[in-house]
Amino acid sequence: DRAAALDRVEGDRELLQKMFALFSKQSQKLLGEIRDASDRRDGQALERACHKLKGSVGNFGAHEAFAAALRLEVMGREVDFAQSEETCTKLEKDVVCLGRALTEFLTLDGVA
């Protein structure tokens, strides 16, 4: 949601670029932690990593990624891994899509 992302930074595209750069670095680390926690069936680690990533994607108005991270966070809290594999895959795809969309948006606007 481009409008939500720009609203979050009060229209400051340069700040949005900085946030995106930080997100790009952190999101890959967090996705690795999420996948690892899911594979190990570590509910507490899954909940914690998903909570962090959820907050980050929320800054960009990425509703699908936010929802997937929230689902995984709840799975971790409830120690219910029945759907964790497919939800992890969905979250990973959503984060990749977010990255592409932000890169395109910022590049088109001459910021990146």
N, C-alpha and C positions, 0 to 999 in steps of 0.2 A: 504494500500500500504506500505508494510514493507520497501521497498527501500526508499520511500519518507520520512517515519518516521525516519529512520536512517540518511538519508541525512540532515534532519532538525536539528539533534543533532550532526552532523559530526561524526557519528559512535559510539557515547558515549552511550552505552546501560544503564549504571547506570543513566545517565541524563534522558534517555527515561523512565526508571522506575519511577524516581521522578516525571516527568511530568504526567505519567499515574496515579500515586497515587493522585496527585492534581486534575487531570481531573475526577477521579472516585468520589471524594467528591463533586466537583463543578457541575458535569453534572447532578447528581440527583436533586440537588437544582434547577438548571436551567430548567430541564425538568418539574419539578413541577410548576415553574413560567410560563413556556410556556403553559402548560395545563390549568392552572388557567386563564391566560390572554385570551386564546382562548375561554374558557367557559364563561368568563365575557364579551367577545367581546371588549376587551381593546386593540386596535390596537397599541398604543404607547408602552405599556408594552410588547406586543408580539414581536414587532420589536426589542426592546432593548434586551430582553432575547435571542432571536434567533440570534441576531448579536454576542453576547458573545459566545454562544454555537458554532456557525458557525466557529468562530476563533479557538476555542479549537479543534474541530474535524478536522479542516484543518491542524493543526500541525501534525496529524497522517496520513494524506493522505487518510482520510475516505471520498471518493468522494460521496457515496450515502447519508451519513449523512449530509455532507456539502450541497448537493443539496436540501435535504428536509428542512434543517434549512434556506437556502436562500429563498426557496419558502414561508415558513412561515414568514420570515422577510418581504418579499414583500407584503404578504397578510396583515400583520400588518400595513405597511406603507400606503397601499391602502385601508385599513379598509374593506377588502373583506374576509369574513369568510366562503364562500361557500364550500371550500374544506379543511378547517382547521382541522376538526375532523380526517379525514383520513390521512392527512399529519402529524398531531401530532402523530398518532399511528405509522406511518411509521418511523418517526424520533426516537421515543422511541425504536422501534425494531432495527433500525440501530445502535443506541448508545449501546444497549445490545450486538449486534454482534461485534461491535468495541471492547468493553470491553473483550469479550471472546477471540477475535483474539489477542489482545495485551497480555492478560494473558498467552495464549498458547505460543505465540512467545517469550515472556520474560522468561517463565518457561523453555521452550526447550533450550534456550540459557544460562540457569543457572543464570539468573539475579534475578528473582523473588524469 
